[in-house]
Amino acid sequence: MRFIKYIFIIVLALTSATCRADDPSPPPAPTHTELALFAMGLIGSVYKFGGDKPSTGMDCSGFVRYVYHEVAGLKLPHSAAAISKISTIIHKTDLKPGDLVFFKTMKKAFSHVGIYLGNNRFIHAASSDTGVVMISRMDDSYWSRKFDGARRLLTTGTAPAIAAESDSNQADPTTLTPISLPAASPIATAMQ
């Protein structure tokens, strides 16, 4: 785990060293890999229902919210269901590291969320039973039965890809084109 943190710090240092202080252009959007690497640096962080900081503990949506805020500057809602409504639907076969995976662990849809890492693995603040942020396999019998969909918040090199809120306006699940947001949405606010 320390090895992953050191690699992340080195990558971060190298990328920030190439930026000039007088460069007025905005920083590039984070890559899917950067999201996944940052998330892996939080392995072992304590689970706490309702939490959204590593120092005090995080639940599943708090974990996703923290990662996306720190890496991409996005202010996400603190609910797996709410996050699912502001992200673009993608097919399971189109998952890339940094995408979101949702599960129906309670009697309602989108009750759990994690960040896809690749190779059928995802990272999440599992539950009060496990007590920590951990990596799980999507083909594990429990998680494969509970899988409820995949979503994408960021497209490579562009603004967040946000889906419209009503089902009739849902983007084609294979498209990753960003969609306009109402000015009051948390993502639109974060992008200003």
N, C-alpha and C positions, 0 to 999 in steps of 0.2 A: 504494500500500500504506500509506503514512503517513497518507493521507487517511482510510482505513478505521479505522486505529488511533485517530486523533483523534476520529472520530465515536463510536467505541466508548467512549473515555474520557469524552467529553461526556455521552453517554447514561448511563454509569455514575455520573458525578458528579451529574447531575440526579436520578436515581432514588434515590441514597443521601442527597441533600440533603432529600428529602421524608420520610425516616424520622426519628422522634423517638427520642432515647436512652432515654426513660422508657417507651417503648411495649413492653409485654411480649409482644405477639403475634409469632409466628415470621415471618421474612421470606417473601414470596410465592415460590412455586416459579418457577424461571426459565422464560422463554418459549422456544419453539423458535427464534425469531429471535435471542435473546440467545446461545444456544449457537452458532448459525451465525456470528454476528458475532465472538464471542470466537475461534472456530476460524480465521476469516479473518485475525485479527490475528497468527496464527502462520505465515502464508505465508512461505516462504523459510527456515524453521527447518530445521536439518540433520537428515538421516535417519541413524539409527544402529540397527542390529539390536539388539533387547533394550532400547533406551533408552526413557525415559518422561518426560524433561524437556527443554524447549527449550534450556536452557543446555548440555546435553551431547549432545543429539540424541534423536530418537524414531523408533520403528518405527510401523507402522499402529495396532496396538492400544495402544501406549504413548501415541500422539497422542490417540486417543479417550479413553483412561483419564485423561489429563491435562486435557482439555477438560471432561469431565463432573465431574471432581473439583473443578476451579477454579470452574466455573459453578454446578453443582448440589450439590456436596459429596458426591458418590457415590464410593465406592471400588470400582472395577471390577477384574475379573481382567485379567492381562496376556496375553491370548490372544484372537484374533478368534473362534475356535470357542467358547471359554468365555463370551464376551460374548453370542454368539448364543443361548446356552442360557438366559440370565437375562433376556432381553428378549422383548417380545411381537411375534409375527409380524404383519406388515401387508402388504397388497397394494402392489405397485409404484405403482399409481394413487393410493394414499392417502398417499404420501410427503409430509412437510412438512419445512421447514428444521429441522435438528437431529436428524432421524431417522438411523438407521444403515443403510448399504448394505454388503452383503457380496458377496464375489467368490471364485471358485474359481481362484486363480492358480497353485496347485500341484496335486498329484494328490489333494488332500483338500478336502472341502467347508469353506467358511468360513475360507479361509486368508488373506483380506485384508479389511479393513474401512475405511470412510470415513464422513464425516458429510455428509448430503445438504444442499445449499444452496438448492435450488429451480431451476426452469428446466432440469431435466435435468443439473445440475452437482453435483459432490460434491468435498469437500476431503479430502485424505489424505496420509499420509507414504508416498509412492509406493514407493520401493525404493532400493537402493544404486545402481541404474543412473541414476536421476534425481537422487538425493542430497538432495532437499528436500521439505518440505510444499508441496503444490501443488493447484490446482483442475483437475479433469478432467471430461470430458463422458461421461455414461452412455451416450450414443448413439454414442460413438466405437466403431469396429469391434472393437477389442480388449476394451474394458470391456463392451460389450453382449453379446459372446460369453461372457464370464466371470461375468456377473451371477449371483448365487447366492441372493438374497433380501433382504428389507427387514425391519427390526425397529424397535421404538420402546421407549425406556427411560422416557420421561416423558410424561405426559399433561398437558394444559394445566391449571394450577392445582391439580394433585393430586400425590400421591406417585408414585414410579416405577411404571410398568406392567410388572410382571415376570411372565413366563410360567412355568408349572410346568415341572419338568425332564423329566418323561417325556412321550413323544409321546401316550400315551393321555389325558393330562390337559391337552393344549395348549388354550389359549383359542381361541375363534373368531377367525380372523385379522382380522375387521372390528371386533371389540370392543376398547376401550381401557381396560377396567376394571382397576384394580390387583388383583393376586392376592396372597394371604398368602405370606409367605416363612418358611422355617425360620429359627430364631433365629440360627443360626451363619452364614448366608449373608452375603457381603460387602455386599450392598445393605441387608439388614436391619440390619446393624451400623452402616452409614453413616446410616441413618434414625433411630437411637436418640439 
